[in-house]
Amino acid sequence: MVRMLRDGQQVRVNLAGMRVGSVVFHAAVTDAVGTIVRQISEDPPTYLVKLLFSFRGVDEVEVPQGRIVAK
């Protein structure tokens, strides 16, 4: 059974290798801290995450559930 994440929940996300706009996250970005804004897709489960820190102007990312660890 997969545990669903909830809006407002603090999480850590693995952004290694992901591209958001013109920003490519390097292999070292495996433990970025953020907060779940909302679920944006059910199949596959994907969430909009507001990051604690901005990376080159990117502070929100769409992250598959498999890259998210609840705190």
N, C-alpha and C positions, 0 to 999 in steps of 0.2 A: 504494500500500500504506500503510495506517495503522499507525503505530508504537504498540504497546500500552504503557501506563504500568505500572509495577510498584509493589507495596506498599513503603512506606518511601522512595520517590523524592521528592526535593524539587522543588516546582513553584511556578509563579506562576499565579494564577487571576484571571480577569476576572469580578468579581461585580456589575458595573454593572447596575442595574435588577432584580436578582434579589431575591426575597422569601424569607426563611427565618423561619417563624413570624411574629412581629410586627415583625421587622426588615426594612426595605427598604434595600438598598445603593444609594447614590447613584452618579451617573455618574462620580465621581472614583475609585471603588474598582475600578480596572482592573488593578492589579498587586499583589494580596495574596499574601503568601508563605505556603506551607503544605507539608504532607507527605501523600502518598497513603496512606490507611488501607487501602482495598480497592476493587475494582471492584464496583459494586452492580447494574449493568445492562449487558447486551451490546447491546441494540438499542433506543434508541441507547446507545453507550458512555457510562456515567455513573460517576463515582467519588466516594467519600466522602473529603473532604479535611479534615485537621486543620489549622486556621489557626495561624500563629505568634502572632497577636494575637487577642484576643476583641473582637468588635463587639457591644456591649450584651448581653453574656452568650452570644453565639453564637460557638462556637469550632470547630464542625464543620459542613460544608456539603456537599450533594450537587451536584456540578458536572458538566455535560456535557463530554465530551472536547474539543469545539471551543472551550471557554473556558479550557483548560489549556495552559500552555507549560512544558515540561520545562526545568529549569535545567541 
